[in-house]
Amino acid sequence: MAQLLDGRSLAKVVNAETKQRVAALTDRHITPGIAVIMVGDDPASMIYTRNKEKKARQLGIKSVLKHYPIEIDQASLMNEIAALNNDDSIDAIMIQKPLPKQLNETELIDAIDPAKDADGFHPLNVGKLFDNQTGPYPVSCTPRGIMRILRHYQIPLSGARAVVIGRSILVGKPIAALLTNADATVTLTNRHTKDLKKLTREADILVVAAGITHLINQADVKPGATVIDVGMHRLDNGKLTGDVDFDDVEPVAGHITPVPGGVGPMTIASLMAQTVDLAEWRRNG
């Protein structure tokens, strides 16, 4: 049976580290601050935003929710971002997705000060990542969390064959860059890739972020592989599951993340840690 990559337990470790770092800043009369921009009343976004706000308070981080009506126009929201860029009490800014169709998401992300880019989505920061520049700069929080899991469980990366399913800027592209920077040999794929299953069966490390329930089963996994499941789906019976059929894959994998309790908790923990990073970087130069 595969070793479980317990993201929930590791997130507690990361949060404890973050709380200590917040205390050190507080001793210097600095309170790290994050602002979350939310437009409309998407139920899933509201739950996720509340969870982030609760976690920030637990860690001593100032959390500000900027909640705007779904009818807000582009110019007004751009002005709000500019105000947050100039607010010295805010170290990190993130835009909660989804956004209504009248808003240009790319333009909004580009408007965020790269030094306050909580999600690591600003093109300047993405460019630094793909150029493998030395930091400091923020990176996307889910890939950051995945890399912490791999380091914690001492998964060998140098020379490993890694396959990533999913090409989003949220997960697929940045985790491919991070693994490449760690000297893995990476193949970035998507649901349209020909002979996808052949590629997955060759992977030492398989990261699945396709958004398709149980896309990967036992026949798709190399025995002993490390399987990272980024998917999150609710079945008809109410149970949460991922892009990987956990029960089918666990007997052959070497390491595997569960859903829930794997990548998800590490995403929020990484966001909190990155907020403190941004606070430290802004003040330490």
Backbone bond lengths (Angstrom), bond angles and torsions (degrees), N, CA, C in turn:
res aa  C-N    CA-C-N  psi(-1)  N-CA   C-N-CA  omega(-1)  CA-C   N-CA-C  phi
1 M - - - 1.460 - - 1.526 110.18 -
2 A 1.310 115.63 148.13 1.461 121.30 -178.00 1.525 111.25 -69.85
3 Q 1.331 115.80 150.15 1.457 120.44 170.30 1.520 108.39 -75.29
4 L 1.313 116.65 132.13 1.454 121.70 -179.19 1.523 110.06 -77.73
5 L 1.323 116.43 128.47 1.463 122.22 174.99 1.526 106.92 -91.24
6 D 1.314 115.96 96.24 1.458 122.96 -168.63 1.530 110.73 -85.35
7 G 1.327 115.74 92.51 1.453 120.41 -179.68 1.513 113.22 -68.97
8 R 1.320 117.05 -29.77 1.466 119.74 -179.21 1.534 110.80 -65.88
9 S 1.318 117.08 -45.05 1.466 119.93 178.72 1.521 111.44 -67.14
10 L 1.330 116.59 -41.08 1.464 119.74 179.89 1.522 110.99 -66.10
11 A 1.327 117.49 -35.65 1.462 120.75 178.31 1.527 111.22 -61.04
12 K 1.335 117.47 -34.23 1.461 120.62 177.00 1.533 110.63 -63.90
13 V 1.332 115.81 -38.10 1.468 120.46 177.36 1.527 110.14 -64.96
14 V 1.348 115.62 -47.29 1.475 120.45 -179.52 1.527 110.11 -62.07
15 N 1.333 117.30 -42.85 1.466 120.26 -179.93 1.524 111.75 -64.48
16 A 1.334 117.35 -36.20 1.471 120.25 177.09 1.523 110.29 -64.89
17 E 1.340 116.38 -40.66 1.466 120.23 176.61 1.531 110.36 -62.15
18 T 1.334 115.08 -43.63 1.471 120.14 -179.13 1.519 110.77 -62.69
19 K 1.328 116.62 -42.02 1.464 120.25 -179.34 1.526 110.87 -62.08
20 Q 1.322 117.32 -38.37 1.465 120.93 177.10 1.520 111.09 -65.01
21 R 1.322 115.95 -40.43 1.466 119.86 179.71 1.529 110.86 -67.77
22 V 1.335 116.81 -37.17 1.468 120.52 176.12 1.530 109.48 -62.65
23 A 1.329 116.88 -41.91 1.469 120.48 179.66 1.526 111.15 -61.50
24 A 1.336 116.26 -38.82 1.469 119.98 178.66 1.525 110.84 -64.73
25 L 1.332 116.73 -38.61 1.465 119.92 176.66 1.525 111.04 -69.21
26 T 1.326 116.36 -38.25 1.466 120.32 179.36 1.524 110.52 -61.34
27 D 1.324 116.12 -35.99 1.465 120.33 176.73 1.521 111.49 -61.45
28 R 1.326 115.87 -24.19 1.471 121.19 177.31 1.532 110.94 -96.63
29 H 1.338 115.99 13.21 1.474 122.80 179.88 1.531 111.31 63.94
30 I 1.335 115.36 36.85 1.458 121.83 177.57 1.527 108.00 -120.99
31 T 1.331 116.61 129.27 1.465 121.64 174.57 1.523 108.45 -115.66
32 P 1.331 118.05 112.90 1.471 119.43 177.84 1.524 110.36 -59.32
33 G 1.332 115.75 142.10 1.459 119.65 -177.72 1.512 112.80 -133.59
34 I 1.325 116.36 137.55 1.460 122.08 176.42 1.531 109.17 -123.53
35 A 1.318 115.92 137.78 1.458 122.13 175.63 1.524 108.75 -115.61
36 V 1.314 116.17 127.95 1.466 122.40 178.35 1.523 108.05 -109.38
37 I 1.331 115.57 123.74 1.462 121.87 178.27 1.518 108.41 -96.08
38 M 1.320 116.11 121.46 1.462 121.26 178.98 1.518 109.30 -128.05
39 V 1.319 116.47 134.30 1.462 122.27 179.91 1.526 108.35 -119.12
40 G 1.329 116.11 124.40 1.458 120.05 179.70 1.520 111.67 86.41
41 D 1.339 115.58 -167.62 1.462 121.36 -172.03 1.526 112.14 -130.53
42 D 1.343 116.42 42.64 1.460 119.74 176.94 1.525 109.16 -58.87
43 P 1.345 118.57 123.79 1.476 120.61 -174.54 1.521 113.68 -58.94
44 A 1.335 117.73 -44.29 1.467 120.19 -179.60 1.521 110.86 -63.87
45 S 1.339 116.58 -40.19 1.464 120.53 178.89 1.521 111.28 -64.33
46 M 1.321 116.04 -37.78 1.469 119.87 -179.62 1.526 110.87 -65.48
47 I 1.335 116.98 -40.35 1.463 120.69 178.34 1.531 110.11 -65.32
48 Y 1.330 115.95 -47.01 1.454 120.43 -178.27 1.519 110.75 -63.19
49 T 1.323 116.53 -40.60 1.460 121.06 -179.90 1.525 111.26 -65.56
50 R 1.327 116.56 -41.11 1.470 119.82 177.21 1.527 111.13 -63.26
51 N 1.326 116.40 -40.12 1.468 119.86 179.03 1.528 111.22 -62.61
52 K 1.336 115.87 -41.94 1.465 119.40 178.58 1.522 111.07 -65.04
53 E 1.326 115.92 -41.58 1.459 120.21 -179.57 1.534 110.51 -64.20
54 K 1.321 116.68 -41.64 1.471 121.20 178.74 1.527 110.93 -63.16
55 K 1.326 116.60 -44.26 1.460 120.38 -179.76 1.527 111.07 -65.04
56 A 1.322 117.20 -41.32 1.461 120.60 178.63 1.532 110.66 -59.45
57 R 1.330 117.02 -45.44 1.465 120.19 179.31 1.525 111.31 -61.50
58 Q 1.344 116.77 -40.75 1.464 120.41 179.47 1.526 111.79 -60.82
59 L 1.317 116.35 -32.10 1.461 121.14 -175.84 1.528 112.57 -93.15
60 G 1.321 117.46 -3.45 1.457 121.06 -179.96 1.520 114.24 86.85
61 I 1.322 116.57 16.85 1.466 121.90 179.44 1.524 109.80 -94.31
62 K 1.309 117.04 134.33 1.463 121.29 175.22 1.527 108.98 -70.21
63 S 1.323 116.95 127.26 1.465 121.40 -179.75 1.519 109.44 -122.42
64 V 1.329 115.65 125.61 1.468 121.86 -179.22 1.522 108.32 -120.48
65 L 1.321 116.67 123.15 1.458 120.98 175.72 1.522 108.94 -99.14
66 K 1.321 115.73 119.39 1.459 121.77 174.91 1.530 107.12 -101.63
67 H 1.330 115.28 97.38 1.458 121.67 -173.09 1.535 108.98 -104.27
68 Y 1.326 116.38 118.02 1.457 121.70 -174.56 1.524 110.88 -115.82
69 P 1.334 116.87 151.91 1.472 119.64 178.11 1.525 111.23 -65.27
70 I 1.306 116.27 153.05 1.459 121.18 -175.60 1.525 111.86 -63.05
71 E 1.327 117.69 -18.98 1.464 121.02 -177.84 1.524 113.10 -84.87
72 I 1.321 119.34 -1.82 1.464 120.52 -175.53 1.526 110.81 -56.83
73 D 1.331 116.25 142.79 1.461 119.94 -178.83 1.522 110.55 -95.29
74 Q 1.329 115.49 168.14 1.463 122.36 -175.00 1.527 111.83 -60.37
75 A 1.320 116.63 -46.74 1.467 120.25 -176.10 1.526 111.19 -61.73
76 S 1.323 116.69 -41.58 1.465 120.05 -179.20 1.521 111.16 -64.41
77 L 1.330 116.13 -41.83 1.463 118.97 -179.33 1.529 111.49 -70.42
78 M 1.327 116.43 -34.26 1.467 120.03 175.55 1.523 110.27 -62.35
79 N 1.319 117.06 -38.76 1.465 121.32 178.14 1.528 110.57 -65.38
80 E 1.339 116.83 -38.18 1.455 120.57 179.24 1.533 110.88 -66.16
81 I 1.335 116.69 -39.57 1.463 120.32 177.39 1.522 110.36 -64.79
82 A 1.320 116.37 -41.28 1.467 119.71 178.19 1.529 111.00 -60.24
83 A 1.335 116.27 -38.40 1.466 119.60 179.02 1.529 110.85 -65.60
84 L 1.327 117.05 -39.68 1.466 120.52 178.01 1.525 111.10 -67.80
85 N 1.334 116.82 -37.52 1.468 120.09 175.93 1.528 111.35 -57.23
86 N 1.320 115.76 -33.99 1.467 121.00 -176.16 1.531 113.11 -93.48
87 D 1.331 116.72 -0.78 1.468 121.32 -178.77 1.527 108.61 -88.48
88 D 1.320 117.28 111.16 1.463 120.73 -174.12 1.521 112.40 -70.80
89 S 1.326 118.56 -13.27 1.464 120.69 178.29 1.521 112.28 -84.68
90 I 1.327 116.34 -6.72 1.464 121.72 -179.65 1.524 109.13 -108.67
91 D 1.340 116.07 121.48 1.463 121.82 179.89 1.525 112.51 -101.49
92 A 1.325 116.99 -22.17 1.460 121.32 -174.31 1.520 109.53 -139.15
93 I 1.324 115.43 136.89 1.468 121.94 179.38 1.518 108.05 -127.71
94 M 1.323 116.59 132.52 1.459 119.46 174.40 1.525 110.11 -137.44
95 I 1.312 115.30 150.57 1.465 122.39 178.85 1.519 107.72 -107.50
96 Q 1.332 115.60 120.56 1.460 120.47 179.68 1.530 109.84 -79.04
97 K 1.317 115.85 126.89 1.455 120.89 176.43 1.525 109.12 -95.76
98 P 1.373 116.53 155.17 1.466 128.85 5.76 1.521 112.35 -84.05
99 L 1.339 114.59 162.36 1.455 122.38 175.35 1.523 109.23 -111.32
100 P 1.333 117.53 151.50 1.466 119.38 176.79 1.527 111.40 -65.64
101 K 1.322 115.81 158.60 1.464 121.97 -170.12 1.524 113.63 -64.71
102 Q 1.345 117.64 -24.46 1.467 117.88 -176.86 1.530 112.36 -74.60
103 L 1.338 117.44 -8.54 1.463 120.76 -177.19 1.525 111.37 -99.92
104 N 1.331 115.53 139.47 1.460 122.50 177.86 1.528 108.06 -92.82
105 E 1.326 115.44 101.35 1.459 120.78 -174.72 1.527 112.09 -61.96
106 T 1.326 116.89 -41.07 1.462 120.61 -178.67 1.521 111.00 -60.96
107 E 1.315 116.70 -44.65 1.462 120.84 179.79 1.525 111.33 -63.78
108 L 1.331 116.85 -37.39 1.465 120.43 179.86 1.528 110.95 -67.36
109 I 1.320 116.83 -43.86 1.468 120.29 179.18 1.525 110.21 -64.00
110 D 1.326 116.28 -41.29 1.467 120.54 179.25 1.524 111.76 -62.99
111 A 1.342 116.45 -25.16 1.464 120.31 -177.66 1.526 112.70 -79.02
112 I 1.332 117.32 -17.34 1.467 120.20 179.41 1.526 109.45 -70.82
113 D 1.317 116.52 136.31 1.465 121.52 174.66 1.535 108.07 -57.65
114 P 1.338 119.07 123.11 1.470 120.10 -179.51 1.525 113.48 -54.71
115 A 1.336 117.11 -27.69 1.464 121.22 179.27 1.527 112.05 -77.84
116 K 1.348 117.02 -5.58 1.470 121.31 177.41 1.539 110.96 -122.44
117 D 1.292 116.55 21.48 1.462 123.12 -173.16 1.526 110.24 -83.72
118 A 1.342 116.72 89.44 1.464 121.24 -174.55 1.516 112.97 -62.18
119 D 1.321 117.81 -32.72 1.463 122.38 -175.51 1.527 113.90 -90.38
120 G 1.340 117.39 -12.49 1.461 119.50 -176.41 1.518 113.43 70.23
121 F 1.340 117.33 27.27 1.465 121.63 -176.62 1.526 113.49 -96.72
122 H 1.336 117.98 -13.04 1.458 119.39 -178.17 1.527 108.98 -62.52
123 P 1.348 118.32 138.38 1.464 120.25 -175.73 1.527 113.77 -57.88
124 L 1.322 118.11 -29.79 1.465 119.85 177.32 1.528 110.35 -63.95
125 N 1.324 116.14 -43.94 1.462 119.86 179.91 1.528 111.87 -72.00
126 V 1.323 116.72 -38.16 1.467 120.17 176.11 1.527 110.08 -62.11
127 G 1.320 116.90 -41.65 1.457 121.12 178.84 1.520 112.19 -62.48
128 K 1.328 116.94 -40.73 1.466 120.46 177.81 1.524 110.66 -63.38
129 L 1.344 116.15 -39.94 1.458 119.84 178.46 1.523 111.22 -62.06
130 F 1.328 116.43 -48.96 1.460 119.41 -176.89 1.524 112.20 -71.12
131 D 1.323 116.24 -22.37 1.462 120.69 174.77 1.530 111.67 -85.56
132 N 1.322 116.29 -2.50 1.467 122.67 -179.79 1.525 111.39 55.77
133 Q 1.328 115.69 41.37 1.456 119.80 178.40 1.518 110.13 -74.87
134 T 1.323 115.97 150.41 1.449 119.81 172.38 1.520 108.71 -70.01
135 G 1.318 116.76 148.45 1.459 121.33 -173.39 1.515 112.86 -74.47
136 P 1.335 113.88 -166.42 1.461 124.22 6.07 1.532 112.71 -94.68
137 Y 1.321 115.29 143.15 1.462 122.84 171.04 1.523 108.21 -160.20
138 P 1.332 117.46 152.05 1.463 120.13 -177.96 1.521 112.00 -78.70
139 V 1.333 115.34 152.56 1.460 121.98 174.36 1.525 108.23 -128.72
140 S 1.317 115.32 162.48 1.463 120.98 -178.95 1.530 110.72 -54.33
141 C 1.331 116.33 135.82 1.465 120.67 -167.11 1.520 113.92 -70.76
142 T 1.329 118.98 -37.42 1.464 119.31 178.50 1.527 111.22 -64.86
143 P 1.343 120.22 -49.59 1.465 119.50 174.09 1.521 113.44 -58.96
144 R 1.318 117.27 -38.13 1.467 119.79 176.37 1.530 110.12 -58.61
145 G 1.326 116.08 -43.93 1.455 120.44 178.77 1.522 112.38 -64.23
146 I 1.332 116.28 -39.38 1.471 120.42 178.18 1.523 110.45 -62.11
147 M 1.312 117.04 -44.39 1.465 120.37 -179.33 1.532 110.59 -63.63
148 R 1.325 117.46 -36.34 1.469 120.22 177.65 1.530 109.84 -65.57
149 I 1.323 117.03 -40.03 1.466 120.35 176.73 1.522 110.33 -60.48
150 L 1.324 117.30 -47.16 1.467 121.37 -178.43 1.522 111.09 -62.39
151 R 1.330 117.45 -40.81 1.463 120.53 178.15 1.526 111.21 -66.61
152 H 1.340 115.54 -44.02 1.461 120.22 -176.39 1.525 111.40 -60.92
153 Y 1.323 115.90 -40.62 1.466 120.12 -178.51 1.533 112.06 -92.56
154 Q 1.320 116.09 10.06 1.470 122.87 172.92 1.536 111.81 54.94
155 I 1.328 115.01 46.30 1.463 120.72 176.09 1.530 107.77 -79.37
156 P 1.333 119.36 121.38 1.472 120.45 -179.66 1.531 111.07 -63.65
157 L 1.325 116.14 129.90 1.463 121.10 -179.69 1.519 112.57 -109.65
158 S 1.315 117.89 -39.62 1.459 120.76 -176.87 1.528 110.09 -62.60
159 G 1.324 115.52 121.02 1.450 121.39 -179.87 1.513 115.03 82.31
160 A 1.351 117.62 -4.91 1.453 120.68 -179.53 1.523 110.63 -73.00
161 R 1.307 116.57 148.27 1.460 122.59 174.68 1.523 107.92 -89.47
162 A 1.329 117.49 113.98 1.465 122.21 -178.07 1.522 109.98 -113.54
163 V 1.317 116.03 136.77 1.458 122.03 174.75 1.520 107.95 -122.39
164 V 1.326 116.38 127.64 1.454 123.16 179.04 1.522 108.16 -113.46
165 I 1.325 117.19 125.33 1.465 121.48 176.49 1.522 107.94 -104.06
166 G 1.332 116.25 116.19 1.458 121.56 -176.05 1.514 109.77 118.94
167 R 1.324 116.64 133.27 1.467 120.19 -172.52 1.529 112.78 -121.94
168 S 1.332 117.22 22.40 1.461 119.88 -178.38 1.516 110.84 -70.71
169 I 1.329 115.26 157.81 1.461 120.60 175.67 1.524 110.10 -74.59
170 L 1.331 116.74 -15.37 1.455 122.03 179.30 1.521 111.38 -74.02
171 V 1.350 116.53 -42.30 1.464 119.89 -175.15 1.525 112.28 -132.11
172 G 1.318 117.23 -60.07 1.461 121.56 -167.49 1.518 114.57 -57.26
173 K 1.317 117.11 -54.76 1.461 120.11 -176.93 1.533 112.56 -66.65
174 P 1.343 118.79 -46.57 1.471 116.68 -179.53 1.529 113.83 -68.53
175 I 1.339 119.30 -34.80 1.463 117.96 178.20 1.522 110.13 -69.76
176 A 1.334 117.25 -33.24 1.467 119.66 175.20 1.527 110.52 -62.44
177 A 1.340 116.43 -40.77 1.461 120.18 178.87 1.528 111.18 -67.45
178 L 1.325 117.33 -42.98 1.462 120.56 -179.45 1.526 111.27 -64.38
179 L 1.314 117.15 -41.15 1.462 120.17 177.89 1.529 111.08 -67.23
180 T 1.337 116.60 -39.60 1.464 120.40 176.14 1.527 110.52 -61.33
181 N 1.331 115.94 -43.51 1.464 120.24 179.31 1.532 112.10 -64.84
182 A 1.340 116.03 -22.92 1.466 120.98 177.48 1.530 111.62 -91.09
183 D 1.349 116.28 12.92 1.461 123.57 174.29 1.522 114.41 74.89
184 A 1.337 117.18 19.63 1.462 119.79 168.67 1.528 108.75 -80.23
185 T 1.333 115.51 158.34 1.464 121.26 173.45 1.521 106.71 -98.66
186 V 1.336 116.23 113.69 1.467 120.88 -165.92 1.522 111.76 -112.65
187 T 1.331 115.33 134.99 1.462 122.54 170.26 1.522 107.66 -114.55
188 L 1.324 116.71 119.39 1.463 122.22 179.21 1.522 108.49 -96.37
189 T 1.324 117.10 119.91 1.460 121.80 -175.21 1.527 110.37 -124.31
190 N 1.321 115.21 176.91 1.460 122.30 174.83 1.526 108.83 -150.60
191 R 1.305 116.22 -179.09 1.464 119.88 -174.23 1.530 112.76 -65.14
192 H 1.341 117.82 -14.38 1.460 121.42 179.92 1.529 112.91 -95.39
193 T 1.335 117.06 -2.78 1.465 120.50 -177.95 1.528 110.93 -63.69
194 K 1.322 116.27 130.81 1.462 120.52 177.10 1.533 109.56 -72.07
195 D 1.319 115.49 142.34 1.470 121.98 179.33 1.524 111.52 55.43
196 L 1.324 116.40 40.52 1.464 121.12 -177.94 1.527 111.34 -58.41
197 K 1.311 116.65 -43.13 1.462 120.21 -176.77 1.527 111.27 -64.25
198 K 1.310 117.15 -33.16 1.467 120.47 177.24 1.525 110.09 -62.72
199 L 1.332 115.74 -40.84 1.462 120.30 179.58 1.531 111.27 -67.77
200 T 1.337 116.26 -42.63 1.466 118.27 -178.13 1.525 111.47 -64.32
201 R 1.320 117.06 -32.90 1.471 120.46 -179.40 1.531 112.66 -71.68
202 E 1.351 116.52 -11.29 1.459 120.72 177.99 1.527 112.21 -98.89
203 A 1.333 117.59 -2.49 1.467 121.37 -171.43 1.517 112.51 -83.65
204 D 1.332 115.89 130.46 1.465 120.89 167.82 1.525 110.18 -76.15
205 I 1.336 115.07 -34.21 1.463 122.20 177.31 1.522 107.41 -127.18
206 L 1.322 116.95 123.52 1.464 122.24 -178.63 1.524 108.68 -120.29
207 V 1.342 115.60 116.16 1.463 121.63 178.02 1.526 107.58 -108.50
208 V 1.328 116.65 119.53 1.459 121.10 -173.17 1.528 109.26 -113.45
209 A 1.336 115.33 110.58 1.467 121.82 -178.89 1.525 108.62 -137.16
210 A 1.335 115.17 52.79 1.467 120.75 -174.72 1.514 113.24 -95.53
211 G 1.336 117.27 -19.00 1.455 120.00 -177.61 1.514 113.54 75.92
212 I 1.331 117.16 26.38 1.463 122.51 -179.72 1.525 108.49 -123.40
213 T 1.321 116.75 119.80 1.455 121.33 -177.44 1.526 111.29 -58.08
214 H 1.333 115.42 126.45 1.476 123.38 174.57 1.524 112.44 52.17
215 L 1.328 115.21 41.48 1.456 120.22 174.71 1.527 111.05 -61.46
216 I 1.320 116.23 -35.99 1.466 121.79 -174.63 1.530 110.10 -107.92
217 N 1.329 115.47 128.63 1.456 120.28 174.44 1.529 109.59 -125.11
218 Q 1.321 116.46 -173.98 1.463 121.11 -171.94 1.522 112.85 -57.78
219 A 1.321 117.50 -38.82 1.463 121.37 -176.94 1.528 112.38 -67.26
220 D 1.345 117.20 -14.44 1.462 121.51 -176.80 1.527 112.95 -95.48
221 V 1.320 117.54 0.53 1.467 120.92 -170.39 1.524 110.38 -118.85
222 K 1.315 115.40 133.80 1.465 122.13 174.07 1.525 109.28 -69.30
223 P 1.330 118.96 131.21 1.462 119.88 177.56 1.528 111.81 -54.38
224 G 1.329 115.78 130.00 1.460 121.28 179.80 1.515 114.52 87.66
225 A 1.327 118.12 0.36 1.468 121.17 -177.61 1.523 111.56 -70.39
226 T 1.331 114.87 156.48 1.463 121.76 171.22 1.522 108.35 -93.07
227 V 1.330 116.92 122.61 1.461 122.43 -174.56 1.530 109.40 -115.07
228 I 1.325 115.97 119.39 1.467 123.07 179.41 1.522 107.89 -109.95
229 D 1.326 116.52 115.65 1.467 122.40 -176.49 1.528 109.41 -104.15
230 V 1.327 116.19 112.58 1.466 121.67 -178.80 1.524 111.63 -94.97
231 G 1.332 117.19 -12.14 1.461 121.17 -176.05 1.519 112.97 -69.58
232 M 1.330 115.07 156.46 1.467 121.70 175.80 1.525 108.08 -148.34
233 H 1.315 116.34 114.62 1.463 121.85 -177.95 1.525 108.81 -138.09
234 R 1.333 115.71 150.37 1.460 120.22 176.36 1.529 108.69 -108.45
235 L 1.329 115.80 121.63 1.455 121.12 179.86 1.529 110.42 -76.48
236 D 1.326 115.85 170.47 1.467 120.82 -178.93 1.523 112.05 -60.46
237 N 1.337 116.68 -28.49 1.468 120.18 179.73 1.532 112.65 -84.10
238 G 1.353 115.90 4.11 1.456 120.88 178.69 1.510 115.00 90.19
239 K 1.327 117.88 -8.87 1.456 121.90 -178.93 1.520 111.03 -74.66
240 L 1.338 116.00 140.98 1.460 121.06 175.62 1.525 109.89 -85.02
241 T 1.311 115.63 139.95 1.457 121.07 177.78 1.523 109.00 -145.99
242 G 1.334 116.90 178.71 1.453 120.17 -174.73 1.513 113.79 -122.36
243 D 1.329 115.08 -162.98 1.464 121.90 175.62 1.529 111.05 -76.65
244 V 1.330 116.10 -13.88 1.465 122.84 -179.45 1.529 108.65 -109.36
245 D 1.320 116.42 135.74 1.469 121.19 173.04 1.527 106.82 -76.54
246 F 1.322 116.27 92.50 1.464 122.41 -170.92 1.531 111.90 -56.31
247 D 1.343 117.27 -49.76 1.460 120.74 -175.74 1.529 111.47 -62.16
248 D 1.328 116.68 -32.74 1.459 120.61 -178.78 1.528 111.48 -79.03
249 V 1.331 116.91 -35.68 1.464 121.63 -173.30 1.527 112.54 -87.29
250 E 1.321 117.67 -31.35 1.468 120.93 -174.73 1.535 113.74 -52.68
251 P 1.329 120.03 -39.30 1.468 118.69 -178.00 1.528 114.61 -64.78
252 V 1.343 118.95 -23.10 1.468 119.89 -176.35 1.523 113.15 -106.37
253 A 1.320 117.77 -23.19 1.470 120.52 -177.50 1.524 110.12 -72.92
254 G 1.337 115.86 155.58 1.454 120.54 173.62 1.515 111.60 -83.97
255 H 1.354 115.85 -39.44 1.458 123.18 178.28 1.527 107.27 -142.85
256 I 1.333 116.83 146.44 1.462 119.52 -178.95 1.524 109.95 -153.50
257 T 1.344 115.79 142.86 1.463 120.81 173.63 1.530 109.27 -90.05
258 P 1.330 117.15 138.01 1.463 119.80 175.86 1.524 111.07 -83.51
259 V 1.321 115.47 163.32 1.470 122.10 170.42 1.526 106.86 -132.88
260 P 1.345 117.05 116.77 1.472 128.20 -0.43 1.535 111.75 -80.66
261 G 1.322 115.59 177.25 1.461 120.92 173.54 1.508 114.96 98.07
262 G 1.328 117.21 8.71 1.456 120.35 179.97 1.515 111.61 -109.51
263 V 1.329 115.06 -97.32 1.466 120.92 -176.60 1.528 111.86 -72.04
264 G 1.333 118.18 -35.55 1.459 121.71 -174.00 1.513 115.03 -53.84
265 P 1.338 118.87 -54.90 1.471 119.20 179.89 1.525 113.44 -60.14
266 M 1.326 116.23 -30.92 1.458 119.68 -179.82 1.523 112.33 -72.97
267 T 1.326 117.20 -24.20 1.463 119.99 177.84 1.521 110.77 -66.39
268 I 1.337 116.68 -48.41 1.466 119.97 179.57 1.523 110.55 -67.41
269 A 1.341 117.13 -40.87 1.467 119.90 178.07 1.523 110.74 -61.00
270 S 1.332 116.31 -38.26 1.470 120.14 179.88 1.521 111.22 -69.57
271 L 1.330 117.24 -36.18 1.467 120.76 176.72 1.525 110.60 -62.10
272 M 1.327 116.80 -44.02 1.461 120.01 178.98 1.531 110.90 -64.77
273 A 1.342 116.10 -43.46 1.469 119.96 179.21 1.520 110.81 -63.10
274 Q 1.338 116.26 -39.04 1.464 119.69 -178.60 1.526 111.61 -70.70
275 T 1.326 116.97 -31.54 1.468 120.37 174.51 1.532 110.26 -60.43
276 V 1.326 115.80 -42.41 1.468 119.82 178.02 1.523 110.27 -69.35
277 D 1.331 117.02 -38.75 1.472 119.80 173.93 1.528 110.28 -52.17
278 L 1.336 115.79 -51.65 1.462 121.09 -176.24 1.528 110.71 -61.50
279 A 1.332 116.60 -39.10 1.466 120.05 177.94 1.526 110.55 -63.36
280 E 1.322 116.66 -44.13 1.470 120.58 -179.78 1.531 111.08 -66.29
281 W 1.329 116.68 -44.49 1.464 120.60 -177.36 1.529 111.10 -63.53
282 R 1.322 116.33 -41.55 1.487 120.00 -178.45 1.512 110.90 -63.21
283 R 1.329 117.03 -34.80 1.462 120.04 -173.13 1.525 113.85 -95.99
284 N 1.329 115.75 -21.09 1.463 119.01 -178.89 1.523 112.94 -95.95
285 G 1.328 115.70 -12.37 1.458 120.33 178.17 1.521 112.63 78.21
